[in-house]
Amino acid sequence: MKNLFIGIDISKDVFDYCFLSEDNELLIPKGQKPNTVKGINELCKRISGFSDYAIWICMEHTGYYGYLLAFEFSKRNLRYSLLNPLEMKHSVGLTRGKTDMIDAYRIASFALSNMHKLKPHSLPTEQLQQLKVFISMRNRYTKILVQLKNGLKACQIAAKTIDLSIQIEENLALIKQQEQAITNLDKQMLELINSSGELKESFRKATQVIGVGPLTAMKCIVETDNFNKFTDGRKFSCHCGLAPFEYRSGSSVRAKTRTSPLSDKSLKAIFYKAAGTAIQHDPQLKNYYNRKLKEGKHKLSVLNAVANKLVLRIFAVVQRDEPFVKFSA
């Protein structure tokens, strides 16, 4: 049975699609449907007309815009993959012009050329999906809170020369409201974690590691699909941007070993904060940190190494049925 690759380019209101056979034959050069349940049903009817082919649907990971498509495809047991948009961008080579129709063809063509690399995607559990949304909301609320506090400082400075008492009171009320919203979200996330036995156990094990707080543990659980998408701590370190890589070519190019900018920067920031806590409360990591500084290593380089150690410890504790053991210096 031959493969049929369906490339889908997703936008907020519509999605464009293209059907490309294993022989590089355009069976349906272009098509467009609304990004609704009705539109997806119409696409699935067209797909059902190709029962002689092994269907493989490919689309870029576009966050919320692709949620409905992924849900409907999973409900119908259709095989689909989510592609990294950056990988797609670098794979097409030199291009001129861009439309959604062309992008749908390029996605299908990429799937055909890289069929040996494609991996079917499966939706996380409902609890994990909810937890991911809650974490995103918390991040937005935190940014708003920082802006409000900075605005309050500016008003207090200006209030030394002009009357801004009403504005300061309003700002204080907004800050209090935002802090309460973050507190409520934290409670809801913990309740969600405790409602699932698997999530609760992973959360308990991860937070045993010194320096790893509730938010760090939750972020790890979401990003790893409860430690199913990433089973190797080193690969997750690479995803976070904590793993250093060599940079050399021939006999003359010898640059410093460095981390890659292609990473999840929010995860990296969280682990840097966790590393800062760990070197204060973990005797072994504190000794390691001070020793490397005395050897002349850069502070951020050592902090990065500590963050990497935390990732490896989290994976070791979660994947084993053994508690975390605190080592002495």
Beta strands, then each sheet from edge to edge (+ up, - down):
strand 1: 3-10
strand 2: 14-21
strand 3: 26-34
strand 4: 54-60
strand 5: 80-83
strand 6: 244-249
strand 7: 253-259
sheet 1: 3+ 2- 1+ 4+ 5+
sheet 2: 6+ 7-
end
